[in-house]
Amino acid sequence: MVAVAESLPPPGDMAVVQGAGLLGLYGCAQLRMAGWPTVFVVDHQPQRLTAVPRFGGTPVLAADSSPIPRDEIDVVVEVCGSAHAIPEGLRWLRPGGHYALAGMVHPDSALSLTGESLIRKCLTLRGFHNYAPCFLMSAINFLDCHRDTHPWESLVSPPMPLSRLEESFALAESGRWGLVVGDAGGVPYEFHPPHALPPLEAIDLVPPRGFPRAHAGVPPGTWSDDGAQALALLETLVSTGEGDLKHFARNLKAWLHE
């Protein structure tokens, strides 16, 4: 999200973030802190939207996006992963507006739009994927500077001792907290649309023979950067008993330079 936010034009009047997951909330906080006075955050799930005001945004349910004015939005940031959201985002943008696409990292993302819709409004569309080390450092600095301005701790579960292991599993199964589960198992299947995946019973760390695995050059069982950063956070929670941002930042720096 730092790569997206730092590449946008200077703050205007209004921005929209499509998706109220972790990326959407983090992006909303970044835009507000950068000087955007109004940031609408759109999502289909009302439960997700409850967190939006705590990160400086205005929640909007996707089923009724009437609060967002048409043809007046300066910037739209897509982190919802759905191609179906793009036509509405284009309608919100003002002439000369910018559209940042960062969530649709999968083949099932064919866009339904016309050249006319881009040309008549003189729109700029840009895709974002991965990040440079400088963006990771910017993200750490952002969290350090704004550790007390937003409820970051509400985005992760509280630390749980091993003596409460069963309770931890129950909490994870409740869906209230998200953890990187099966990250390594999902790496070989990344970027494939659902219809191209093997049957559920055939999915394993080593894909079935003949399956065009993603990241073919890495050994089976290798986790992604998401898993690595989740482990850095887990180590902080276990070592400090709390969400110590400085400790977490040191872990991220250590991972970055390994």
N, C-alpha and C positions, 0 to 999 in steps of 0.2 A: 504493500500500500504506500510505502514511502516513495517508491519509484513512480507510482501514479501521481501522488499528491505534488511531488516536486517538479513534475513535468507539465502541470496544468498552467494555464495563463494566470495572471495576477487575480486576486479575489475580486469578484463582481458582486452582484446582488443576491443571486440564488443558485444553489447547486442541488442536485438530486443524486442520492446513492441508491442503487437498486440492489437490495439484499441487506438484511439486518442480522447476518451472522457475525462471526468474529471480525472478518475483513470489513464488513460494512460498518460496524460500530467503531473500529479503529480508524477507518477512513473518515467517518463522520467527525470524530474527535480531532483528527489532523486538520480537516478543512476548517472547522470552527476556530481552532487555535491559530490557523494561518490567516484568519481575518474574514472568512465568509460569514456574513451575518445570518443567513438562513440556509439550513441544510435539511432538505426533506429526505427521509429514509423510508423506502417502500419495501414491503414484504407481504407475503400471503398469510403468514402465521401471526395472529394477534399476540401470542405469548412472546414471540421474539421482539415485537414492537414495544413492549413494556420497558425494555432497557434503553431505548433510543433517547428519551429526554435526559437521562443521566449522563449521556455522552454529548449533549448539546444539540441534538437533532430534533426535528419535528416528525413524529411517526405518521405514516400514511398506509392504510390497508390497501393492498393492490386491487381488491375488488371495487374500491371506490377511491379513485385517485383525483377526484374533483378538487381537492384543496391545492393541487399543483397547477398553476396557470399554464395554459398552452402558449407556445411560441415566445416564452419569456425567460426560460431557464438558460443560464450561462454555460453550465457544465453538467453533464450526466456521467456518473461513474457506475459501470456495470460490474457487480461482483456476485450476482445471483446465479450465474451459470446457465441461464435459460435464454435461448434465442428468441423465444416468444415475447420477451420483454423489450426487444429492440425497437419495434415499430412505435410503441408508445413513447419510448425515450426520444425518438426522433421528433415526434409531435410536440414534446415539451420544449425542445431546444429553440432558442431564438436564432435569427439569422446571424451567422458568424460564430455559432456556438461550438463547443468541443464535446466529443463523446469518447470516453476512455473505456475500453473493453478489457477486462482482466479476469472474469470468472468462467468464461466458456472454453476451458482447456480440455476439450473432448471433441471427437469427430461429429457427434450428433448436434451440430450447432450451425446448420445451414441458415443463413439470414434471408428474410423476406423483405427486401427493400428495392427501391428503384434508384437509378442514377439521378433522376429528376429530383427526388426527395433530398438528395445531398447537394446537388448543384444549385437549385433555386435558393436554398438557404445558406449556401457557401459554408457548409459544415466541415469540421475536421474530425475524422475518426482515427483513433490510434489504438493498437493492441499492446498489451503489456504482459510479459512473462519472465519469471525468474528475477534476479536482482544482482547487482554488483556489491562487492564488500562495502563500498561507501554507503550504500543504502541500509545495510544492516547496522552500521555504526550510527547512522542518522536515527534509525528506529530505537536503538538503545538510548540515545541522547534524548529523544522525545519522551520516552517513558520516564527517564530520570528527571527531566524538567517538570513533568506533569504528573508525577506519582500521586500527588495529593489533590489534584483537581478532578479526577475521574475515579469511579469505583472499579478499578481494574480487577480487584480481588473477587468481584462478583462473577467474573467470567470463568473462573476455575474453581474446582472443588476445594474444600478445606483439607489440610494434610490429615491423613488417617494412619495411626500406628498399626503395625502388623497384628497386634492383639485384636484389632477390629476389622480383620481382613474380610470376614463374611459380610459385614456391614458395608464395606467398601464396594464389594461386588454388587450388592443390592442397590447401592447408590448409582453405580455405573449403569446397571440394567434399567434403572428408572428413566434414563434418558435425560435427566436433569443436567448432568455434566457430561461434556464430551471429552474423551481421551483418544489418543492415537492407538486404536486397537486394530491389529492386522495390517499395520502400515507396510511392513515388509512383504506381507502376502499380497498386497494390492499393487505393488510396484510393477510386476511383469504385465499387469492387465491395464495399466494406465493408458489413457487416450483412446481406448477402444469403446465404441458405442455398446449399449446393453445387448443388442441383438447379435453382436459378434463375439460375446463372451462364451466360454465353454459352459456346459451344464454345471450347476452348483456342486454336485458331487465330484466333479472332475477338477475343480479349482484347488490348487495347492501352491506351495512355494515354487515348485517347478511346474510350469504349465504343461498341458498335454502335448504329446508329440505333434508337430505340425502347426501349433499355435504361434503366430508372429508376435512374440513377446516384446514388450517395450523394454528399453534399456538393456538390450541383449548383451552388452559388454560388462555388466556388473554381475557378481556371483549371486546365486539364489540366496534369499534371506537378507539381502541388503535393504536397509530401511532408507527412507527418503530424508530430505532436509526437514520435512515436517516432523518425522520421528526423532531426528537428532535434536531439534529444538525442544520437543516435548520432554525428552530425557534431561536436557539441561534444566528445564523448569522443575521436573520431578526431583532432581538432585537438590535444587535450591529448597524446595518444600521439605524434603526429608532432613536436610542438614540444618536448616534454620528454624523449621517449624512454622514458617510464615512466608508470605510473598515478598521476600527481600529483593528489591529491584537491583541493588548494587551487586548482590551475590549472583543473581540471574545474569546480569550484564557480564560479569567476569566469566561465567560459564559459557556464554555465547561467544565471547572473545576467544576463549580457549578452543572452542569447537571450530571457530573460523580459521584459526592459525594452525590447527592440527594437520 
